[in-house]
């Protein structure tokens, strides 16, 4: 099973740097953002994804962001051009929001128990994203129960062109082992994954170009902008992965990431 279909992967993807998190991103390319282990930890985090080019609309890409929590567990969320739809086992464009850890429940109809064949909660929705439109992903602490020592996190995606905000899902898990909630505190990483690897490897994947922004974390509404910590292609994919630092007209910084080989694209 693949990460795109809620299973572990062992293929070529793109992640910005290797990380030491459980269920860490494995892919064609990977990279990390700073700060690592943010202090104070975050109760909200957002990042932006823009798909600029995609030669095959049926490509098995997953573009996502991953981070961890202070008291354990990790999450990631992003977009797929050809993922599993919730209804009738169809495939379509989807947005995903997943938690990896123990004791998770959800009040959302878009979420199901399990993540990458392990414990957690996976949420996914059909989402008709478009090329050249920035999509802003937000995860935030939306509720807590001091008596039960749980907290609830909600994931949304916003079409920045139309302004429409769509909830992907939510999960509640044991997060308050002490007086300090299990806020976002880990090694932030964005990754590009091709979760059903073609014969021939990375050079036979369809060509794609995306922009992933540096994430912004919030501590009680105070913004904490980060920066680029590092980036690298996975072994064997170096010839078909290209990273270019990016700064938009609004000052937002990030990375432009190209994957796959144009000569093999359909």
C-alpha angles and dihedrals in degrees: 000000000000133000087248088059093039097268137113117269136216102182142100115290139149118256125161098235137347112269138192101229126123111261087014120187115274115187156111092298136359140182144176134227131213143275098056113204094005119222117236094031118237131256091188135026132182137183136170131233125193122183107209102172136010118169096195120039089201094058118135097231126144117193110190151148124231135193141150142240130246094241097039139285130083137228141199136185139178147110138303126193094207112021137139113288118218093236127071094341092280125152123237144133108305144182117215138199119181138177125201115201145069132303100015123160131172139205091201122104087215095064133083133183117265136045127210090348089304140087119303141070129285124199126185137165136185105260124180099210119175134216119262093022117114112229117201117211119201131187116185141169100255100174146357137195112208092188095053091033094229135129133202125219125194127201123206138174123210127202097220091199096057097023092230114151117206125190113225095188148288139239135198120208140160102282109147105072087149134013087284115083118231095259126176107288121147147079108316113216136172120203144186114211133183099202101189103047117212122227107272095038131241096346090064095054118108114264118260136173123194139166118224116190128220104262122245119217126202131209110191090333094312109126119227111192118202137196143219112293099178146311140205143165121246118259111281094019100076095105094057101038123083129180122197122180109238137201120182128214088260091056095254111147130209146116132292106215125195120192136176128028121282092213091063096042121115 
